[in-house]
């Protein structure tokens, strides 16, 4: 039985959304290439079904531009580098611009040296973290990403104090004639923006995702926004992963940590790119990847399961459906996006 109230859904063609999203950031003062890249990155998240990191984020981004946290015209620079490492100064640019630059540097260095590690600081929210290992995988390499989110909204296991961001990690591996294996998840029980999406839909949430402000389990997403706490994914295991991300993406990058109360702009980024040909014949590795994926999909499913999937399949299926039928939004979320766009003088083109 659904717990959602009756919120009408609408579907919008991706071409119209990409144009709309681009015009929103143009209206906020971003250069044309930057506006297009950031806008289309948010639309792609909705296309993949990752609603927490979709076009609704324009609301927060416009607020950060207005407050001066995002510098729309800024471009990242390399603070220092070695043959196989680099640290990127994001210069307060859009996080997507910074993280893409870091991923491209990692690709170039890994092709030369087999492995590369690139960190970035002074960086705003990077959006869907899986986009950057996916970019590395599209170049034929293995990609790994960690991001520490410096807004303290997650409590340590067994504690009642919000210390961490949601601290996501993502991993992508190329598969011949297929989409990459793509793993992308928060090390908290859920992404905070997903709670907002579910709140907009009037939905209940599973117990174990949040505590209310009094430290009691709750199935109401609004209790989180009313002073509540996000919990680590898998209790102590997720807590360990939260710390690992905090160390590598936060402390090693120089971004800082909400645990230590050091102020930071938005996201610290830690990327690894690995070139398979430095370890074995790459064609053999890719063939093994193809056979691994085929074997997993051929697994007999449980009675109530349609098919066994590999990571990345849900996103690929969501994209195929929405490319055909249009990207789906509930009315509450869509109206908030329209209001944000109107604040920079942009209207959605219906025709």
CORSUL-V980893 format. One record per residue. RES is the residue in one small letter. BURIAL is # if it has 16 or more other C-alpha atoms within 10 Angstrom, else .. Layout:
RES,BURIAL + RES,BURIAL
//
This chain:
x,. + x,. + x,. + x,. + x,. + x,. + x,. + x,. + x,. + x,. + x,. + x,. + x,. + x,# + x,. + x,. + x,# + x,# + x,# + x,# + x,# + x,# + x,# + x,# + x,# + x,# + x,# + x,# + x,# + x,# + x,. + x,. + x,. + x,# + x,# + x,# + x,# + x,# + x,# + x,# + x,# + x,# + x,# + x,# + x,# + x,# + x,# + x,# + x,# + x,# + x,# + x,# + x,# + x,# + x,# + x,# + x,# + x,# + x,# + x,. + x,# + x,# + x,. + x,# + x,# + x,. + x,. + x,. + x,# + x,# + x,# + x,# + x,. + x,# + x,# + x,# + x,. + x,# + x,. + x,. + x,. + x,. + x,. + x,# + x,# + x,# + x,# + x,# + x,# + x,# + x,# + x,# + x,# + x,# + x,# + x,# + x,# + x,# + x,# + x,# + x,# + x,# + x,# + x,# + x,# + x,# + x,# + x,# + x,# + x,# + x,# + x,. + x,. + x,# + x,# + x,# + x,# + x,# + x,# + x,# + x,# + x,# + x,# + x,# + x,# + x,# + x,# + x,# + x,# + x,# + x,# + x,# + x,# + x,# + x,# + x,# + x,# + x,# + x,# + x,# + x,# + x,# + x,# + x,# + x,# + x,# + x,# + x,# + x,# + x,# + x,# + x,# + x,# + x,# + x,# + x,# + x,# + x,. + x,. + x,# + x,# + x,# + x,# + x,# + x,# + x,# + x,# + x,# + x,# + x,# + x,# + x,# + x,# + x,# + x,# + x,. + x,. + x,. + x,# + x,# + x,# + x,# + x,# + x,# + x,# + x,# + x,# + x,# + x,# + x,# + x,# + x,# + x,# + x,. + x,# + x,# + x,# + x,# + x,# + x,# + x,# + x,# + x,# + x,# + x,# + x,. + x,. + x,# + x,# + x,# + x,# + x,# + x,# + x,. + x,. + x,. + x,# + x,# + x,# + x,# + x,# + x,# + x,# + x,# + x,# + x,. + x,. + x,# + x,# + x,# + x,# + x,# + x,# + x,# + x,# + x,. + x,. + x,# + x,# + x,# + x,# + x,# + x,# + x,. + x,# + x,# + x,# + x,# + x,# + x,# + x,. + x,# + x,# + x,# + x,# + x,# + x,# + x,# + x,# + x,. + x,. + x,. + x,. + x,# + x,# + x,# + x,# + x,# + x,# + x,# + x,# + x,# + x,# + x,# + x,# + x,# + x,. + x,. + x,. + x,. + x,. + x,. + x,. + x,. + x,# + x,# + x,. + x,. + x,# + x,# + x,. + x,. + x,# + x,. + x,. + x,. + x,. + x,. + x,. + x,. + x,. + x,. + x,. + x,. + x,. + x,. + x,. + x,. + x,# + x,# + x,# + x,# + x,# + x,. + x,# + x,# + x,. + x,# + x,# + x,. + x,. + x,# + x,# + x,. + x,. + x,# + x,# + x,# + x,# + x,# + x,# + x,# + x,# + x,# + x,. + x,. + x,# + x,# + x,. + x,# + x,# + x,. + x,. + x,# + x,. + x,# + x,. + x,# + x,. + x,. + x,.
//
